Amino acid sequence: QPRSRGLGDVYKRQSPNSVEAMGNLAQLLFRPSGRQDRTRALELMQNAMTLDPENFVLKRSYAGFTRALGRADEAIEILQEIHQQHPDDPQTLSYLGRILVTQGDYPQAVAILREAHALDPATPLIAENLARIADVLSDREKRAFWLERALAIAPESQRSLGQRIELLILQGRLVEADQLWWEERKPEDNVGVVLWFLMIEEFAAGINEPSLRRWRKTNPDMFASDVVLQPIGQQLFRAKDVARSLSLIHI
């Protein structure tokens, strides 16, 4: 079967002085793998934008470069300018929203990402990013809402098992979440953070050692660190169950 064509394959078929070739080579040189030369990558992208100043896709890529170099304010300014000129482009809004999240501007990020979702309701990543913001803001209801949206868009994605488990947790359906994990998990599934969340919620609800014992037997690496066990022990300690809190490590 023919292999998929990457940027390197595309670049080889283009005139080296074309705007497309400059943009593709710039992205290749900016990547951490391969022959990285970020100074040359920036120079090529700037030259490409000079030759084609109306090409907002190049500008968006350049904003990604500046963000990766720690110049988030410059990236935000570029993306806001693109948005003013192309208000119907959801990819620009989605990227702008993600950068605003890293800057801690959650209200503006939510507004931008909701606008992106309205323009492109078929992209699960936008709903997932809104769910992540809700998690940071400890808004369980909104996190459940956006997780449900993401699952409706892409029910078979690689992240869907973890999302389905977490949605059940947020809805208080802990037994169903536990059953779903044991019935549908595969060896390659990596939902450790979700399981940690489920364990803490189960202990708070009084569903304790049996579930923990099973997870410990199945995923011993998860229990090699107090990062997992301490929050559960703290839950028990706050519930004045000191004996089980102190003996948790021996379960």
Phi, psi and chi 1 to 4 in degrees:
 res  aa     phi    psi   chi1   chi2   chi3   chi4
   1 GLN       -  141.5  -67.4 -176.4  -11.0      -
   2 PRO   -67.8  137.9   24.2  -33.1      -      -
   3 ARG   -77.3  156.4   65.6 -173.3  179.7   90.1
   4 SER   -67.5  145.7   60.1      -      -      -
   5 ARG   -89.1  123.0  -67.0 -173.9  174.8   91.2
   6 GLY   -93.3 -173.4      -      -      -      -
   7 LEU   -62.1  -35.1  -74.7  173.3      -      -
   8 GLY   -62.7  -41.8      -      -      -      -
   9 ASP   -64.8  -42.3  -62.0  -49.5      -      -
  10 VAL   -64.1  -43.0  174.6      -      -      -
  11 TYR   -59.7  -40.1  172.2   70.5      -      -
  12 LYS   -63.3  -25.1  -70.0  173.0 -175.6  176.3
  13 ARG   -93.9    1.3  -61.6 -165.2  -53.7  -84.9
  14 GLN  -108.0  155.9  -64.9  171.5  -28.9      -
  15 SER   -64.3  129.3  168.0      -      -      -
  16 PRO   -60.4  -20.1   20.0  -30.9      -      -
  17 ASN   -98.1    3.9  -66.3  -38.8      -      -
  18 SER   -78.3  156.5   70.5      -      -      -
  19 VAL   -60.3  -43.5  168.0      -      -      -
  20 GLU   -61.1  -43.2  -68.7   79.5   10.3      -
  21 ALA   -65.2  -41.2      -      -      -      -
  22 MET   -61.1  -44.3  -72.7 -177.3 -176.1      -
  23 GLY   -64.2  -43.6      -      -      -      -
  24 ASN   -65.7  -42.7  -71.8  -27.3      -      -
  25 LEU   -66.2  -37.4 -179.0   56.8      -      -
  26 ALA   -59.8  -43.5      -      -      -      -
  27 GLN   -67.2  -37.0  -68.1 -170.0   57.2      -
  28 LEU   -64.1  -42.5  -75.6  169.1      -      -
  29 LEU   -73.0  -22.8  -68.1  174.5      -      -
  30 PHE   -82.8  -22.4 -160.1   83.6      -      -
  31 ARG   -65.8  148.2  -70.2  176.0  175.7  175.4
  32 PRO   -66.7  -27.8   19.0  -28.8      -      -
  33 SER   -88.9  157.9   59.0      -      -      -
  34 GLY    81.4 -153.9      -      -      -      -
  35 ARG   -87.8   83.0 -172.5  167.0   59.7   87.6
  36 GLN   -77.6  131.8 -173.1 -177.1   50.5      -
  37 ASP  -150.0   85.7 -174.0  -16.4      -      -
  38 ARG   -69.3  -31.3  -71.3 -170.9  162.8 -176.2
  39 THR   -62.6  -47.0  -59.4      -      -      -
  40 ARG   -65.3  -37.2  176.9   63.1  176.6  151.4
  41 ALA   -61.3  -44.9      -      -      -      -
  42 LEU   -62.9  -41.7  -73.8  169.4      -      -
  43 GLU   -62.8  -44.5  180.0 -175.6  -28.1      -
  44 LEU   -63.7  -42.4  -79.1  166.5      -      -
  45 MET   -66.4  -38.9 -168.8   62.9   77.4      -
  46 GLN   -64.6  -40.0  -72.1  166.2  -18.7      -
  47 ASN   -63.7  -42.6  -70.8  -17.6      -      -
  48 ALA   -62.1  -41.5      -      -      -      -
  49 MET   -68.2  -31.2  -69.8 -169.8  -60.7      -
  50 THR   -66.8  -40.5  -60.7      -      -      -
  51 LEU   -71.2  -31.1  -70.4  170.7      -      -
  52 ASP  -135.9   73.8 -170.6   -1.5      -      -
  53 PRO   -65.4  -15.8   22.6  -32.5      -      -
  54 GLU   -90.9   -2.2  -59.3  -57.5  -43.3      -
  55 ASN   -81.7   96.2 -169.5  -32.8      -      -
  56 PHE   -75.1  -18.3   72.5   94.1      -      -
  57 VAL   -67.0  -39.4  175.7      -      -      -
  58 LEU   -63.2  -42.4  -69.7  174.4      -      -
  59 LYS   -62.8  -39.1  -70.4 -179.0 -178.1  177.9
  60 ARG   -65.1  -40.0 -166.7  169.1   59.8 -149.7
  61 SER   -64.5  -39.4  -64.1      -      -      -
  62 TYR   -64.9  -37.3 -176.2   72.8      -      -
  63 ALA   -60.9  -38.1      -      -      -      -
  64 GLY   -63.2  -38.3      -      -      -      -
  65 PHE   -62.1  -49.0  -72.2    4.5      -      -
  66 THR   -64.0  -37.0   58.5      -      -      -
  67 ARG   -63.4  -44.0  168.7   67.5 -173.7   91.8
  68 ALA   -64.4  -25.6      -      -      -      -
  69 LEU   -88.6    6.4  -66.4  170.7      -      -
  70 GLY    87.3   12.2      -      -      -      -
  71 ARG  -104.7   64.1  -70.0  149.0   47.4 -174.3
  72 ALA   -63.7  -39.1      -      -      -      -
  73 ASP   -61.0  -40.3  -70.2  -18.3      -      -
  74 GLU   -66.3  -41.4 -177.0  178.7  -11.9      -
  75 ALA   -62.1  -43.3      -      -      -      -
  76 ILE   -61.9  -42.3  -70.9  170.5      -      -
  77 GLU   -62.3  -43.0 -173.7  176.3  -26.1      -
  78 ILE   -63.8  -45.8  -66.6  168.8      -      -
  79 LEU   -66.7  -36.3  -67.4  168.4      -      -
  80 GLN   -65.6  -37.2  -73.5  174.1  -26.2      -
  81 GLU   -65.2  -42.8 -179.7 -177.2  -30.3      -
  82 ILE   -61.8  -42.5  -65.3  172.2      -      -
  83 HIS   -62.4  -38.5  176.9   51.3      -      -
  84 GLN   -62.8  -37.0  -70.7  174.9   -4.9      -
  85 GLN   -84.3  -28.2  -63.2  168.7   -9.0      -
  86 HIS  -133.6   71.5  -56.8  -84.6      -      -
  87 PRO   -65.9  -14.6   23.7  -33.4      -      -
  88 ASP   -98.5   13.8  -64.4  -29.1      -      -
  89 ASP   -95.7  104.7  178.3   52.6      -      -
  90 PRO   -69.8  -27.5   24.9  -32.5      -      -
  91 GLN   -65.9  -39.1 -166.3  170.2  -16.6      -
  92 THR   -63.9  -44.2  -63.5      -      -      -
  93 LEU   -64.0  -41.4  -76.4  169.4      -      -
  94 SER   -62.0  -44.7  179.0      -      -      -
  95 TYR   -66.5  -41.8 -168.2   29.1      -      -
  96 LEU   -60.3  -44.4  175.3   57.7      -      -
  97 GLY   -60.0  -41.7      -      -      -      -
  98 ARG   -65.0  -37.8  -63.7 -157.4  -53.4  -87.1
  99 ILE   -68.4  -39.7  -64.3  177.0      -      -
 100 LEU   -62.1  -33.7  -71.8  168.3      -      -
 101 VAL   -61.0  -46.1  168.6      -      -      -
 102 THR   -64.8  -22.9   65.3      -      -      -
 103 GLN   -89.5   -2.2  -61.2  -59.1  101.1      -
 104 GLY    81.1   10.2      -      -      -      -
 105 ASP   -91.6   73.7 -169.6  -11.3      -      -
 106 TYR   -68.1  -42.2  -60.3  118.6      -      -
 107 PRO   -59.6  -43.6  -25.0   35.1      -      -
 108 GLN   -69.0  -38.1 -176.6   66.4   10.9      -
 109 ALA   -61.9  -43.0      -      -      -      -
 110 VAL   -62.2  -44.9  168.2      -      -      -
 111 ALA   -60.8  -43.8      -      -      -      -
 112 ILE   -66.0  -45.5  -69.8  -69.1      -      -
 113 LEU   -69.9  -33.3  -72.2  169.9      -      -
 114 ARG   -65.2  -37.5  -73.6 -179.8   69.1   94.7
 115 GLU   -64.9  -41.4 -172.0  177.4  -11.7      -
 116 ALA   -63.3  -41.0      -      -      -      -
 117 HIS   -64.6  -37.9  178.8   71.0      -      -
 118 ALA   -64.2  -35.6      -      -      -      -
 119 LEU   -77.7  -32.5  -70.9  168.6      -      -
 120 ASP  -138.1   74.7 -174.9   10.9      -      -
 121 PRO   -72.3   -4.0   25.6  -33.1      -      -
 122 ALA   -96.6    4.7      -      -      -      -
 123 THR  -102.4  111.0  -63.7      -      -      -
 124 PRO   -65.8  -28.0   22.5  -31.8      -      -
 125 LEU   -59.4  -35.1 -177.6   60.1      -      -
 126 ILE   -65.2  -46.6  -60.4  172.5      -      -
 127 ALA   -63.7  -38.1      -      -      -      -
 128 GLU   -64.2  -39.6  -70.7  171.5   10.7      -
 129 ASN   -67.3  -36.4  -77.3  -37.3      -      -
 130 LEU   -66.4  -35.6  -77.4  160.8      -      -
 131 ALA   -65.4  -38.7      -      -      -      -
 132 ARG   -64.9  -40.3  -69.8 -172.4 -172.6  102.1
 133 ILE   -62.9  -43.7  -64.2  173.5      -      -
 134 ALA   -59.8  -35.7      -      -      -      -
 135 ASP   -65.8  -44.4 -174.0   40.0      -      -
 136 VAL   -60.0  -37.0  171.4      -      -      -
 137 LEU   -86.8    4.8  -61.5  176.3      -      -
 138 SER    57.6   36.0  -60.1      -      -      -
 139 ASP  -102.3   90.5 -169.2  -30.8      -      -
 140 ARG   -64.3  -37.3  -68.1  168.5   67.7  101.2
 141 GLU   -64.0  -45.8 -175.3  177.0  -12.4      -
 142 LYS   -70.9  -34.9  -77.8 -165.8  171.9   65.4
 143 ARG   -62.8  -43.7  179.5  159.2  177.6   77.4
 144 ALA   -61.4  -41.4      -      -      -      -
 145 PHE   -60.0  -47.8  174.0   83.2      -      -
 146 TRP   -76.3  -30.5  -72.4  112.2      -      -
 147 LEU   -63.7  -40.3  -82.4  176.8      -      -
 148 GLU   -63.9  -39.1 -161.1  163.3   13.1      -
 149 ARG   -63.1  -45.9  -75.2  -72.0 -179.2   92.5
 150 ALA   -60.8  -40.9      -      -      -      -
 151 LEU   -67.2  -36.9  -80.0  166.5      -      -
 152 ALA   -65.0  -33.2      -      -      -      -
 153 ILE   -76.6  -45.2  -63.0  165.4      -      -
 154 ALA  -134.6   74.2      -      -      -      -
 155 PRO   -68.0  -18.1   23.7  -33.2      -      -
 156 GLU  -107.8   16.5  -57.0  -59.8  -34.7      -
 157 SER   -69.6  164.3   77.9      -      -      -
 158 GLN   -63.0  -24.4  -69.1 -178.2  -28.3      -
 159 ARG   -92.2   -0.4  -63.1 -179.4  -64.9  -81.6
 160 SER   -66.3  -36.4   65.4      -      -      -
 161 LEU   -61.5  -49.1  176.9   59.8      -      -
 162 GLY   -60.6  -39.1      -      -      -      -
 163 GLN   -67.3  -40.0  -70.4  172.4  -14.2      -
 164 ARG   -66.3  -41.3  -72.2  161.0   61.6 -157.2
 165 ILE   -62.2  -46.1  -67.2  171.4      -      -
 166 GLU   -65.8  -37.6 -174.2  169.4   -1.0      -
 167 LEU   -61.9  -42.3 -177.3   58.1      -      -
 168 LEU   -62.5  -39.4  -70.8  170.6      -      -
 169 ILE   -61.1  -48.3  -62.9  169.2      -      -
 170 LEU   -62.8  -27.6  -69.1  166.7      -      -
 171 GLN   -86.7    1.7  -66.0  170.4  -18.6      -
 172 GLY    78.8   13.3      -      -      -      -
 173 ARG   -98.1   67.4  -62.4  155.4   63.6 -173.8
 174 LEU   -69.4  -40.3  -58.4 -179.1      -      -
 175 VAL   -62.4  -42.0  173.8      -      -      -
 176 GLU   -65.0  -37.9  -68.7  175.5   67.8      -
 177 ALA   -63.0  -43.4      -      -      -      -
 178 ASP   -62.9  -44.8 -174.2   52.2      -      -
 179 GLN   -63.2  -40.6  -71.2  173.5  -17.3      -
 180 LEU   -60.9  -42.7  179.4   61.3      -      -
 181 TRP   -59.6  -48.1  160.5 -112.4      -      -
 182 TRP   -73.3  -26.7  -70.5  102.3      -      -
 183 GLU   -83.2  -32.9  -71.6  171.7    1.2      -
 184 GLU  -118.9   -3.6  -63.0 -163.5   19.2      -
 185 ARG   -66.2  149.3   69.1  179.8  -68.2  -91.3
 186 LYS  -122.6  158.5  -59.3  179.3 -177.8   66.7
 187 PRO   -56.0  -31.4  -25.8   34.3      -      -
 188 GLU   -85.0   -6.7   64.5  -89.3   19.2      -
 189 ASP   -67.7  130.1  -75.0  -29.1      -      -
 190 ASN  -118.5   90.9 -178.6   14.7      -      -
 191 VAL  -126.7   37.8  -69.5      -      -      -
 192 GLY   -57.8  -43.8      -      -      -      -
 193 VAL   -64.0  -39.5  174.4      -      -      -
 194 VAL   -65.1  -40.6  174.7      -      -      -
 195 LEU   -64.7  -39.6  -72.5  179.1      -      -
 196 TRP   -59.8  -45.1  178.4   57.6      -      -
 197 PHE   -59.8  -44.8  178.9   27.3      -      -
 198 LEU   -64.5  -41.6  177.1   53.8      -      -
 199 MET   -61.0  -45.9  -78.1 -173.1  -71.6      -
 200 ILE   -61.9  -43.1  -67.6  173.7      -      -
 201 GLU   -65.3  -39.0  -68.0  -72.7  -49.3      -
 202 GLU   -66.1  -41.9  -75.4 -167.2  -32.9      -
 203 PHE   -64.8  -37.8  -94.3   74.5      -      -
 204 ALA   -63.5  -30.7      -      -      -      -
 205 ALA   -91.2   -0.2      -      -      -      -
 206 GLY    88.5    7.9      -      -      -      -
 207 ILE   -95.3   97.7  -53.0  170.6      -      -
 208 ASN  -113.2 -104.6  -38.6   49.1      -      -
 209 GLU   -59.8  -41.4  -74.1   88.9  -17.6      -
 210 PRO   -54.8  -45.5  -25.3   35.2      -      -
 211 SER   -65.6  -43.3 -170.3      -      -      -
 212 LEU   -63.0  -41.4 -178.0   57.0      -      -
 213 ARG   -60.4  -43.1  -75.0 -164.0 -168.9   98.0
 214 ARG   -63.1  -44.8  -75.8 -171.9  -67.0  159.0
 215 TRP   -65.1  -37.9  -80.1  -35.4      -      -
 216 ARG   -65.2  -37.8 -170.2  171.6 -168.7  177.3
 217 LYS   -69.1  -39.4 -177.8  177.9  179.4 -179.6
 218 THR   -81.7  -33.4  -51.2      -      -      -
 219 ASN  -129.6   68.3  -58.1  -80.8      -      -
 220 PRO   -59.7  -30.9   20.1  -32.0      -      -
 221 ASP   -64.3  -29.4  -68.0  -16.5      -      -
 222 MET   -65.5  -23.4  -77.3 -176.7   60.4      -
 223 PHE  -105.0   13.9  -63.3   89.6      -      -
 224 ALA   -78.9  -11.4      -      -      -      -
 225 SER  -124.7  145.7  168.5      -      -      -
 226 ASP   -69.0   -9.2  -72.9  -15.0      -      -
 227 VAL   -57.9  -33.5  171.2      -      -      -
 228 VAL   -83.7  -46.7  171.2      -      -      -
 229 LEU   -77.6  -34.2  -68.2  174.4      -      -
 230 GLN   -60.7  -45.1  -78.7 -177.5   -3.1      -
 231 PRO   -60.7  -34.7  -23.3   34.0      -      -
 232 ILE   -69.0  -43.3  -59.3  171.8      -      -
 233 GLY   -60.0  -37.5      -      -      -      -
 234 GLN   -65.6  -37.8  -71.2  165.8    4.0      -
 235 GLN   -59.1  -46.3  -74.1  -85.5    9.2      -
 236 LEU   -65.4  -39.3  -67.5  171.3      -      -
 237 PHE   -63.9  -41.5 -168.7   80.6      -      -
 238 ARG   -65.6  -28.0  -77.6 -164.3  -70.0  -88.2
 239 ALA   -84.6    8.4      -      -      -      -
 240 LYS    64.6   25.3  -55.5 -172.2 -174.6  -53.0
 241 ASP   -99.9   70.5 -164.2  -21.7      -      -
 242 VAL   -66.1  -40.6  178.7      -      -      -
 243 ALA   -59.4  -48.8      -      -      -      -
 244 ARG   -69.9  -31.9  -80.9 -161.9  -57.0  144.6
 245 SER   -61.8  -44.4  175.7      -      -      -
 246 LEU   -73.3  -29.1  -65.3  176.5      -      -
 247 SER   -96.5    6.2   65.2      -      -      -
 248 LEU   -58.3  -39.1 -178.2   61.4      -      -
 249 ILE   -62.2  -19.2 -164.3   71.6      -      -
 250 HIS   -99.0    4.2  -58.2  -61.0      -      -
 251 ILE   -60.9      -  -69.4  174.8      -      -
